[in-house]
Each structure stands twice: as C-alpha cells, then as structure tokens.
C-alpha cells in the first residue's frame, strides 16, 4: 500500500516529481515505512497520519533524486578529473549505504525514532 497518493504529494507536499517517477519511488518509500513501523500500518488506514504521508513523500523524493543522480554517472565512479586523469571508485556497498542513509534521514524528519509506530517491542496501543 502506498501511504501518500500523487494528489497529496502535489497539493499538500508541493512536490515536483513527474507522476511516472513518483509511483515507483513512493512504493519503495512506503515499503521502507512498513519496515521501520513493523507493519503496523498495513490494513489500518486510520493509522496513516499526516506524518506518515510526509515521511513517504520525503523518502520518495530522496529515492528518486538519489537514483537519478546515480544513473547520470558511471557505475562505481565517485569522482573524476580530466587534467592528469584521476578517477576514484566507490564500492557498491558504499553506494548502497549512502542511499540508505539518505532514505533514513528523510523519514526520520517526520517519523521520529521515538514515535510509537517505530517501537520495536510489544505495544498494547494498537
């Protein structure tokens, strides 16, 4: 389930991703929110708050922008110089960690680590 639709993204969040880029990014962002909330939102639309929707929008933008930047550079290259030809390579693990950090940072702004949805223990509040 995608927790923020394109209408919300455009009208409330004021995002500017094209719709064709929004849905794959929002699907992944919603899956990430499910992961960090231990599936507490699945099948419970009443639990999808504005903070959840904003977290999905922020994460979707981070995903889309990061993936777009990665697609525009050569695989594994982290920097490149033309004069005296200097190239630095970045390992796949480093690229994935950078992307994961961008995703975490985007979501943490709206779903704080102390939010009850993110509590890893048993909670009778659900």
C-alpha positions in Angstrom: 0.0 0.0 0.0 1.3 3.5 -0.9 0.6 5.7 2.1 0.6 9.0 0.2 -1.0 9.3 -3.2 0.2 11.6 -6.0 -2.5 14.2 -5.3 -1.3 14.5 -1.8 2.3 14.7 -3.0 1.5 17.5 -5.4 -1.1 19.5 -3.5 0.0 19.2 0.2 3.7 18.3 -0.1 4.1 20.6 -3.1 6.5 18.1 -4.8 7.5 18.3 -8.4 8.4 14.7 -9.4 6.6 13.6 -12.5 3.9 11.0 -11.9 5.8 8.3 -13.7 8.7 8.7 -11.3 6.5 9.2 -8.2 4.9 5.8 -8.1 7.9 3.5 -8.1 9.7 5.8 -5.5 6.5 6.1 -3.3 6.1 2.3 -3.4 9.6 1.8 -2.2 9.2 4.6 0.4 6.0 3.0 1.7 7.7 -0.4 1.9 10.5 1.3 4.0 7.9 2.9 6.3 6.4 -0.6 6.7 9.8 -2.0 7.6 10.5 0.6 10.3 7.0 0.5 11.7 7.0 -3.3 11.9 4.0 -3.5 9.5 1.7 -1.6 12.0 0.1 0.4 9.1 -0.8 -2.5 6.8 -4.5 -2.8 6.6 -5.1 0.1 9.1 -5.7 3.2 7.0 -6.8 5.0 10.2 -3.2 4.9 11.4 -1.9 6.7 8.3 -1.3 10.2 9.7 0.0 13.3 8.0 3.4 12.5 9.5 3.3 9.1 7.7 2.3 10.7 4.4 5.0 13.3 4.8 7.6 10.7 5.6 6.6 8.8 2.4 6.9 12.0 0.3 10.3 12.9 1.8 11.6 9.3 1.3 10.2 9.1 -2.3 11.9 12.3 -3.2 15.2 11.1 -1.7 14.9 7.8 -3.6 14.1 9.5 -6.9 16.8 12.1 -6.6 19.4 9.7 -5.5 18.6 7.2 -8.2 18.6 9.9 -10.8 22.0 11.1 -9.7 23.4 7.6 -9.8 22.1 6.9 -13.3 23.9 10.0 -14.6 27.4 8.9 -13.6 29.5 5.9 -14.5 29.0 2.8 -12.3 31.3 2.8 -9.3 32.9 6.2 -10.1 32.7 8.6 -7.2 34.9 11.4 -8.7 36.7 12.1 -11.9 39.3 14.6 -13.1 40.3 15.3 -16.7 43.6 17.1 -16.1 46.2 14.5 -15.2 43.3 11.9 -15.4 42.4 11.0 -11.9 39.4 8.6 -11.2 38.2 7.5 -7.8 36.0 4.4 -7.4 33.3 3.8 -4.9 32.3 0.3 -3.9 28.8 -1.0 -4.3 28.4 -1.3 -0.5 29.3 2.4 -0.1 26.8 3.4 -2.8 24.0 1.4 -1.1 24.9 2.8 2.3 24.8 6.4 1.1 21.4 5.7 -0.5 20.1 4.0 2.7 21.3 7.0 4.8 19.5 9.4 2.6 16.3 7.4 3.0 16.7 7.1 6.8 17.3 10.9 7.1 14.3 11.7 5.0 12.0 9.5 7.1 13.4 10.5 10.5 12.3 14.1 9.9 8.7 13.1 10.1 8.6 9.7 11.9 10.9 10.3 14.8 12.8 7.3 16.1 10.8 7.6 19.4 7.4 7.5 17.6 5.1 4.7 18.9 4.8 3.3 15.4 8.6 2.7 15.4 8.6 1.0 18.8 10.2 -2.5 18.4 8.5 -4.0 21.4 5.0 -5.1 22.2 2.6 -2.2 22.4 -1.0 -2.5 23.6 -1.7 0.8 22.0 -2.5 -0.9 18.7 
